[in-house]
Amino acid sequence: MKYISTRGGMAPAPFSDILLMGLAPDGGLVLPESYPQVDRATLDTWRALSYPELAFEIIRLFADDIPADDLRRLVFDTYREDVFGSADITPLKVLEPGLCILELSNGPTLAFKDMAMQFLGNLFEYVLGQRGESLNILGATSGDTGSAAEYAMRGKHNIRVFMLSPYGLMSPFQQAQMYSLQDDNIHNLAVRGVFDDCQDIVKAVSRDHVFKARRKIGTVNSINWARVVAQVVYYFKGYFAATAGNDEQVSFSVPSGNFGNVCAGHIARMMGLPIRHLVVATNENDVLDEFFRTGRYRPRGTADTHITSSPSMDISKASNFERFVFDLVGRDPKAVAGMWARVDAGEGFDLAGTPAFARIADFGFQSGKSTHADRLETIRRADARYGVVIDTHTADGLKVGEEWREDGVPMVCLETAQAAKFEDTIVEALGRKPARPAGLDNIEALPKRVEVVDASAELIKRYLSEHIDA
Ligand SMILES: *Cc1c(COP(=O)(O)O)cnc(C)c1O
């Protein structure tokens, strides 16, 4: 399988070459030249597989230049009961007939980002070891990506992590999770700004090709292709768990920010998984909901980004969205390059009335938005009706997912974090603290290792240079 850029400026390359790449050299995102197709007979075989077996079968389709035995070992080392808390890895919780929650946040950092990142840690270490290279990961996080990356990469050979996070904007639990790591290869940089400032710095550094090559900079934020691929697996797993046979369809509701999670759902659907609808749920930062309703994509600036109680979705520019739009416009790289030139100029674009937007229903997307009041109400309802305490992001997904329920089609709502990460809002909704997983009782009291810095790409470059030569 060869990979190309959404903007058309990259020679087709194999998986191992794009794995460490982040943005393509032309500023676009990488995608396979075509999606592998999974037929009915294959689905029938896959239905009985364990999570790691299924993950191996799916990932090998995309990572076909890694020897199968090595890939199998990496996958089985990753998706273990002792890391993810159960042999199912992603257990399905049925709330009532036709309404389920797919648990994706039983990994080390209690958010779905672990699903892909734990695999990436093992995969990166393997590929770097094979090549005798090292890598300095520069990332931006609104909370969950950063801790997932750090917990996946801590102690790994030939890897350093430099993680930018918005100063003071993550929950105390999230801050404690990241900043308490004392590993030498982990660097926490708290930026005076919001998440998009952090992301812009990563993009600016990545655009400096000379610096990037010299300092061996890579990324693991949600544009990393291997992350998207690893996420494709749980759509299949969730489909099998929610259905009795492969004639049935399901819909997925996905709490969305950077469009990485639901992008994996889009790819699973393009591969032939019988997904009826992919429901994009946003919080008050509803740039994606606006697009799916109107065709208008209007990324907003820092000043217009709401700080909400589902902070991992406080995103006004959805970095993975370009992958879907590439498919939507018939894989026309010139069109995508033109649209993203306008995005980068702060304008956005409008597909209303175009043939491309007329095809949007063929891709199965629906969308909706959830506010702070909705989250509180949904958390209360889930507790009262089903006896489950859900986190604020999962609440956004459940709220919007319930709005789009259809008879005869299970709605599978993706749980993207555990309630323990967002204690304050749970207390606001339920008047009591959520249970914390064992071992995390006192995490806020641990000593922190973090540097507060201004939102400047030049400053971050200097920091990287100083800490990479050392
Ligand atoms: C990252 C994250 C999201 C948003 O996922 P995207 O892939 O960015 O759309 C939603 N909920 C939680 C808890 C997250 O950590």
PDBQT file of the ligand as one rigid body, heavy atoms in Angstrom, charges set to zero:
ROOT
HETATM    1  C1  LIG A 501      -9.338  13.889  21.987  1.00  0.00    +0.000 C 
HETATM    2  C2  LIG A 501     -10.651  13.741  22.635  1.00  0.00    +0.000 A 
HETATM    3  C3  LIG A 501     -11.840  13.959  21.939  1.00  0.00    +0.000 A 
HETATM    4  C4  LIG A 501     -11.871  14.452  20.520  1.00  0.00    +0.000 C 
HETATM    5  O1  LIG A 501     -11.351  13.486  19.618  1.00  0.00    +0.000 OA
HETATM    6  P1  LIG A 501     -10.870  13.957  18.167  1.00  0.00    +0.000 P 
HETATM    7  O2  LIG A 501     -10.191  12.760  17.621  1.00  0.00    +0.000 OA
HETATM    8  O3  LIG A 501      -9.946  15.106  18.381  1.00  0.00    +0.000 OA
HETATM    9  O4  LIG A 501     -12.077  14.347  17.416  1.00  0.00    +0.000 OA
HETATM   10  C5  LIG A 501     -13.034  13.727  22.604  1.00  0.00    +0.000 A 
HETATM   11  N1  LIG A 501     -13.045  13.339  23.884  1.00  0.00    +0.000 NA
HETATM   12  C6  LIG A 501     -11.931  13.127  24.582  1.00  0.00    +0.000 A 
HETATM   13  C7  LIG A 501     -12.026  12.732  25.998  1.00  0.00    +0.000 C 
HETATM   14  C8  LIG A 501     -10.686  13.304  23.979  1.00  0.00    +0.000 A 
HETATM   15  O5  LIG A 501      -9.569  13.091  24.671  1.00  0.00    +0.000 OA
ENDROOT
TORSDOF 0
